[in-house]
C-alpha cells in the first residue's frame, strides 16, 4: 500500500478488522459486515478502504494506515485466545504520526473497561460500586457488601459475560451461591473458593463489585453513541444472571430501533446533554476523541417518584461495537466527516 496521503480533497479512512492473509487480499468495501458503513461514508464524501489486520503482516497494515487520514477500528479485544497488545502498539504509532484513530487504545483504557463503573459511580447512572486491585482487597471488602445483598463481580476486561458473576450470601449457611453469567445453573461454594476462582483476574487487571439490580429480568437497554450523539438503541430481555426459569424463557434477541424511539427519549437526552459531557470531563477525554461508535448498556434502576425509570450503567463497549441499529452507519459517517474535516 502507498504510504503517501491521498491527493484527493476528500478525507480518507481505513476500516480495520481482524482476519487472515486471504481475507486481507479479498476484502472489498462492497462485501462483509461493514458494507453499510462504507456506503454511508461514501455518501457523505469520505473515501474508505478495508484494512485487515493480523500480527503476521502488521508491517503491511501499518504502511496502509499511514496512507489515510483516519482509522475506524473493529477488533474484538479477546478473540481466539489473542489480545490487542500488538495492535494497540501499532495504533499508537500511527496516531503519533497524525492519523486519527477511533477508538484510540488510550481512550479504550479510560472508558472501555469495567473500571469505568467505579470511576463514574457518583454520576446519575452510577450505583453502589467497589473496585478491588488485589485478592486481599477483595477478601477484606466483599463479605460486608454481601451481607447487605447480592453483588455482581466483574473482571475489568472481557466480553460476552466472561468473568461476570452474581454472588449471594446464603441465609442459612456460610456458603455463597454463585452464578456464572455464561451459564444457567448456580452453585454453592465457600467464599474463599470463589475468590480463588477470581485470582487470575488480577493478573491483568482489577475486579469490579457492583450491587445486583433486581430489575435485571425486565431487560437491558443499549444506547449507541456516535461521538457525543445518540445513534440508536437496542433492547432485549437477558438470560445472563437471571435465575427465574420463567424470566429466562422470555429472553430473546436484541431489537434495534432509531434514536427517535419514544420509549428511550429520556435516556437519549440524559446521554447527550448530561452523562456524556460528565464522562468526558471526569475521564479527561476530549470531545473529538470520543469513538465514532460506542455503546452503553443500562439496567433499570428504582422507579422515580414521578413514575419514570432510572438507569444503572452495566458496561460500556468501545473496541468492537457491532451489530448496531440500521440508522447507525449514517451517524458514524457524520461523526467521521466532522472529525476529519476539523483535523485537516
Buried (B, 14 or more C-beta within 10 A) or exposed (E): BEEEBBEEEBBBBBBBBBBEEEBBEEBEBEEBEBBBBBBBBBEBEBBBBBBBBBEEBBEBBBEBBBBBBBBBBBBBBBEEEBEBEEBBEBBEBBBEEEBBBBBBBBBBBBBBBBBBBBBBBEBBBBBBBBBBEEBEBBEEBBEEBBEEEBBBBBBBBBBEBEBBBBBBBEEEEEBBBBBBBEEEEBEEEEBEEBBEBBEEBBEEBBBBBBBBBEBBBBBBBBBBBBBBBBBBBBBBBBBBBBBEEEBBEBBEEBEBBBBEBEEBEEBBEBBBEEBBEBBBEBBEBEEBBBBBBBBBBBBBBEEEEEEEBBBBBBBBBBBBBEEBBEBBBBBBBBBBBBBBEEEE
